[in-house]
Structure formats: structure tokens, C-alpha cells
Amino acid sequence: MKRPQSLKDLEVYLLAKEFAIKIHRMTFEELPKFEKYEEGSQIRRSSKSIASKIVEVGRRRYKNEFIQFLTYAIASCDETKVHLEML
């Protein structure tokens, strides 16, 4: 298995990025206007946060910080799921 050059090459990052793009499109194309700027804004932020936290992991030197930022990414994913369920 080929080792990734950076965290941005990881499959989990690529999936998170693709997911954020799909959420972004969906919230602008499919939500009613009143939801676009309230719930839509919140779900866009939480979905983009997943990929950004994965990238942030790469700046951490210590195991505890590494785990902390992966936990933040999981929390952002869970938050996004809740927003999707509400929609």
C-alpha cells in the first residue's frame, strides 16, 4: 500500500471534502429560501469542518493532540448528521 504524501491524500479526507461539496450544493439547490440561510448555513459549516479538522491533525506533533483533532472531526460529522436528520 502506497503511503500518502500528505493528509490531503488520505481517502478519508477526500471523502470528507466530497461530502462537504455535496452538502454545499444540496443546501443551495434544494432547500427553501428560509432554510438556506439558517439551517443551511449551519450544515455547510459543520460539513466543511470535518475535512478541515483532518488536515489540522497533520500539524499536531503529540499523540494526544492528534487524537483530539480526530475527535473534533468525528464530532463535526455527528453534528452534520443531526442537521441532515432535521432537514
N, C-alpha and C positions, 0 to 999 in steps of 0.2 A: 504494500500500500504506500502510495506516494505521500510524503509529509507536506502539509500545506506551507506555502511561503509566509503567509500571514493569517491572522484570524479571519480576514475578509475572504479567504479562500475556503473556509470551512463550510461544509454543506449546511450546517445549522444556521450560520449567518446568511447564506444565500437564500435559504427558505424563509427566514425571518424578514429579509429585505423584500422578497417577492410578495410575502403576505402583507406587508405594510403598503406596498404599491396597490395591491388588490383592494385593500380596505379603503385607501385614499380614493380610488376610482369609484368604488361602490358608494361611498358616502356622498360623493358629489353627483353621481348619476342616478341613484335610486332612492335617496331619502327625500322626503318632502322638505320644502324650504325651511320650515320652522325647526326641523331636526338637524339640518345640515350644519348649522352654526352652534348648536348646543351639544347634543349628544354626538353629532358627527365630529365636531372638533375634539372632544374628549377621546373618542375611539381612535382618531387619527394619531393623537399624541401617544396614547398607550401602545398602539401597534408599532409606531416608529421607535419607541423606547426599547423594544425587545432587541432589535439589531444593534442599536447604539450601545446598549449595555454589554453585548457580546464583544463589540470592538473595544470597549472600555476595559474589559478583562485583560487585554494584551498589555496594558500599561501597568499592571499590578505585578509586583515582584514577589509578594508574600502569599503563601497558600491561603491564609485567612481572607485577604482582600480578594483573591481570585474567586474563592467560594462565595464571598459576599456579593460580588457583581453578577455571578451566575444566578444567585438567589434573586437579585433585583430583576434580571431578565425573565426569570420564571414568574415573578410577581406581576410584571408588566403583561406577560402572556395571560395570566389568570384574570387580570383586570380587563383585558381586551375581550376575553371570553364572556365575562359578565355583561359588558356593553353589547356584545352581539346578541346575547340572550334577551336583553331588554328591548333591542330593536325588533 
